[in-house]
Structures are given as structure tokens and as C-alpha cells.
Amino acid sequence: MRLLILGGSGFVSGCLTEKALKAGHEVWCVTRGNKPLRNGVHSVIADRNDGDALRTALKKTGVCFDAVLDCICFNAEQAETSLRVLPAFSKRIVVVSTDSVYHPFHKAVPQNEDASVYLADGGYGARKREMEEVFIRDGGKRMRYTLFRPGHIFGFGSKLGCYPEVSRRDDTVDLIRAGKPLPLVGGGEFLIHPVYAGDLCDCMLAAVDNEKTFDRIFCIGGPDIIPNAEYYRILGRLLGTEVTIGTIPLEGYLDAHPECSGHLCHRAYDLTRLKEAGLPLPSTHLEDGLREQLVKMGVL
């Protein structure tokens, strides 16, 4: 297939690019040209926020794409630009959303795709939900869409850490090896349903020509549902260091840090819809993926 990836030099988009190339697809990546792309990728230099510039750059390729895969659609404006510009070049789009769209006080355990209340506080999750609503309102008229809602995505290329206040930090390994208590809000007892980046990308690619995924939203997570604290204990075992969990009081924390609302709740998801659509269920266990990441980082 001929695939257009919005992004291509980031964590998930880079993994997706690599997976697509290995599967034998022709790959074009839209970036601002600030970072190198993988060998074999056709570069399209444009700002995806500038619809006119994006249209001009894509016209120069002379290509009609089998699908667009968007790892960097963060708000309604970007979704609207996509639906205004991209249908001239493709009729299919697969987009990464987030589990942070759910209102944390109205979630089930496990949560399916049909929530009763979504975030509307103007933050990251709310903007992602507004992005989703653009595609939902269009109803597949201009582009047949598929949206994935991952929670914590892990793998090489990302920073370690999954929970306040040890989240996506450069020094997570150093903190663990120092033997000091890791300061986790509420002791890190909320559930997390992490997904390995490679598994997410496999699902995105498998969805492209799967009609059961057209104009649908999918929760996605890996084989493990564990307390956030266990993520750090697994890291400790891999590093050969016993981890002590410190507790930051939960009371009042969300008021002071509303941006953390998507983390201060259980994040466990029902994957029935994913399975019924015939998509590959993510199978990489957290410990295996973290071990691989530590090896590639040169830590193990």
C-alpha cells in the first residue's frame, strides 16, 4: 500500500514508519523537516496545521494514498484541516486519540468505547475529544475514519515513567537505582492498561483495509492491567533494585494539578470491540517491553 503518515520522526510515528516499511509498504511522511527520517521514506515537508501548505506539498507528490495514518492530531482544528485537505489524496484515515478523553469520575472498570461523560475542561483529553467529534460528525463522508484510544504507550523512544510525579522522566532509572522512595500520587494504586508501541502500530496498519473498523472508535491496551506502582516494581526487578513507593496525598492534588486528571483514575479498558473487528490483540507484556527498552537504552 501507499501510506501517508502525519509525523514520522516522533515516538509512535517513528515506530509506525518502521513497521510500515518492514511490511513492504511505500511510505510518505509529513514533517517540518527538522529531524531525519528513516531510510526508504519519502519526505513531505509541510506544517500539518497550514492547510494550504499541506495541500501544495501533497500535490507535488502526485500520489493517491491508500490511507493516511495520523499520530499527531491533537485538536479539532487539526482534524478539520485534515478533512478539508486530505480527501483529495485519500479516502481513508486512521488516527491516534487517547484514553484521556474519558471523564475520570464517570469511568467504568473496565471501560468500553461508549462513555457517558467525556472531559470538557479545555485540557489535553478534552481537546482530543473535540478532535474525535470532528470525525464523528463527518460520519465517514469525506474520509472513512478509525480512531484508537490508547492509554500509556511504552517502548524504546519514549521516556520511562507512567504516573505523577514520576512520569516520562529522563532520570527514572537513576531514581530507582538511588534507592529513594518514588513519589507517586496516592501511592500509585490506580490501575493502568499499558500498550506497547509496536502493538499499537500493528493494529493501526491492520485497520487500514479492514471494513469492520470503518467509522469506529477502539479502546486499545496490552495484556497487563496492573496498579501504576507495579510498573515501577517491574522496572526495579529488571534493574536488580528493590523499589520503595512513596505516597503523595491524593486529596487536593487534582485541584492543584488538573492536567493530571486522566491519570488519577483507573485506566482499564474492554477490548471486546477490538477483538470482534478481527484486529490483532496487543500481546507484548509490560515486563518484556520494558526489558527491551532498557537494553536498547544501554541500561541492561
N, C-alpha and C positions, 0 to 999 in steps of 0.2 A: 504493500500500500504506500501511497504518498501521504505523509503525515506532516502537518504543520504544528509545531509546539510553541506556544507562547511562553517564553522563558527558555531555558536550556543550559544556563550556566549556574543555576542555583542547586539546592539540595535535592528536592524532589524532581524538578525539571531535568536536572543533570542525570539522575538515575533513570528517568523515563527515556531520555535521549539514548542512553547507553543500551537500555533494554530494547528499544525500537530498532536500533542499528543491528544488534545481535540477532534479532528476529528476521532480519533481511529487508526491513522497510527502508524506503527513501525518506530522509528526514530534513526538514527545513526548520530553523529555529529563529524566532523573532526576539532579538535583544537590542539593547542600546549600543552594543559593540564594545562595552567596557571590559569584558572578560573573555578569555579564549574559549572556543567551543571544541568539542571532541572531533577527532579526525573523521572525515566522512560526512559531516553535517554541512548542509547548505545554509549559509548565514543570510538572514534578512535583517538589516539594521533599521530599526524604527522604534519610536516610543509608542507602546500599545495604547497609551492614553490620548494620542493625537490621531484621530480617525483619518484625517486627510493624508497624513504622512504614512500611516499604516496601509491605506488603500494604494497609494502610489508605489510603495515598496513591494507590495504583493503583486501588483500589475507587472512589475519588472520581471518577476519570476516566470510569468507566462504559464503558471501551473494551476490546474484544478486539483484540489486536495481531497483525498478520501475522507479525511477527518481533521479537525482541529482539536488539540489537547491543551487545555489551559490550566496551568499550575499557579497562575499569579492574578486571578480575578478576585479582587478584594471588596468591590463595592458595586452599587447599582450603576454608576456612571460607566464603569469599565464594561459591565455586562451589556449596557445599551449600545456602547460603541461597537462591541463585538457583533451584536445583532444588526447593526446598521451597515457595517463594513464587510464582515466575513461571508455572508451568504452569496456574494458574487464569486467566491472562491471555493466554497464547500457548503454542504447541506447538513453537516454532522459536527457536533461539538461535545466533548467530554471535559467536565470541569471539576476541579478540586474545591470543595466547600470545607466545612468544619463542623465538628460536633458542638462547637461553642455557640451555634445558633439557638440551642435549646435554653429556655429559662431554667436556671439551676434549681429553683424552688418548685418546679412543676414537672420534674422528670420521673419516669418510672425506672425500675431496675429489673430486667434490662429495658432500655428504651428502644422503641421502634421508630420508623420514619414519620409516623403520624402524631406529632406532638400537639398538645392542646394550647400551649403558650410558648412563644419564642421571645428572645431578648429584643428589646426595643429601647435600649439605653444610649444609643449612639456609639457604642464601643465596637470592638473588633467583631464579636459574634453578631451583633445587630446589623452591622454593615454587610457581613456575609449573607445574612438572611435577606436583606434588601436585594442583594445580588441574585439570590435564588429566585426571589419573587419576579424579577425581570424575565427570567426564562420561563417560569411557571405561567405568567400572564400571556406570554407569546404562544405557549402551548404547542411548540414544535412547528409553527407555521413557517418560520424563516429558517430555523435550524433544528433538527432533532437533537435534543439535549439529553445528557446523563450527568447527574450530579452525585459526587461521592462525599460523604461526611466522615472523614477520619477523625480520631481523637489524637492522641500523642503518636507522632510518626518518628520512628527511630531508625538509625543506621548510619553508616560511615558518611561523613559530610555534614552531619548535624552535631550540635554540642550536646554533651551529656547533661542529664537532669530533667525531671519531668514535673516538678511541683514547687510551689512557692515555699521557701525562698532559695531553693537550690534548683533552679530551672534554667536549662540551656546555658550553663556557665562554662567558661574556659578552664576554671580551676576545680571542677568537680572531682577529678582524680586526686588532685593534691589535697583537697579537703578530706577525702576518705582516708588517704594514706597518713594524714596527720593525726588521725585517731580522735579528732574532736567531734563532739555531738553535731550531727547535721540538723540545722534549724528548719524543721518542717511545720507548716501551719497545721494545728490540730494533731500533730504527731504523724501526719501523712496517712491517716486511716481511710480516707475516701478511696473508692475503687477506681482503677484505671484499666483501660482496654487498649493497650498499645498495638500499633500495626507497623510492621517492617516496611520500609520504603519500597523495597523491591517487590513485595507482595501487592502493595497498593498500585504500583505501576503495571504489574501483570494484569490486575483487574481492569485498569483503565484501557489497556490495549485490547483485552478480550471483549470489552464492551463495545468497541467501535462498530463492529458489524453484527452485533447481537441484538436483534429486533426486540427481544424481551426487556432490554434496558432503555429503549427509546422513551424519552419524556418521563423519566422516572428518577427518583432520588434513592440512594442506598447508604445505609449505615455500613461502616466497614471497620473491622478490628481483627486482631490476631487471635491465636488460640488461647491466650492467657488473659484472665481477668483477676487482678490482684490489687491489694492496697498499694498506694503510692510508695509507702515505706518499704515494701518488699522489693521494689525496683532498686533501691539503694542497697538493700541487703544482698541482692544478687550481684550488683557491682562489687560489693565488698568481698563476696566469696570468690569472684573471678580475680580480684586483685590480691587475694590472700590476706585481707584485713577485716577484722570484725567491725561492723558498723554500729555505732550508737546513735539512736534517733533522739534529737532534742525536740521540744514542743514549743511552738509559738502559739499563744492562746488564740483560738478561733474567734472568740467573742470580740466584736469590734473590728476585726481585721478587714472584713469585706467593706465596711463603711469607709475605712481609710484607703482601701485598695480595690475599688470597684472593677478595675481592669482584670482582676483575678477571679471574677465570678464564674467563668467557665471551668475553673479548676477546683473550686471549693464546693464540689458536689460529686456524687457517684457518676462515673463515666463508663458505663457498661451498656452494650448495645445488642439488640436482637438482630441476628444475621439471616433470619429466615428468608427475607426478600432476596438477598444476595444469592443464597443457595437455590431458591426456586427459579431464578433467572439463568442458572447454569454457569455463573461466573466462578472462577477458581477461588475457593475459600483461602484466605491468608493462613499459612501453615508454619511460618517461622516463629519459633518460641523466643520470648524475650531474652532468655539467657544465651541462646545460640547467636542471636543477632548482636547482642552486646559484646559477646566474646569476639565475634568477627570484627566489630568496630574497634575494640581495644587493640586487636592485632594490627589492623590497618593503621591505627594511630601510632603504632610503635610502642605501645604501653606494655603489651604482653609479648 
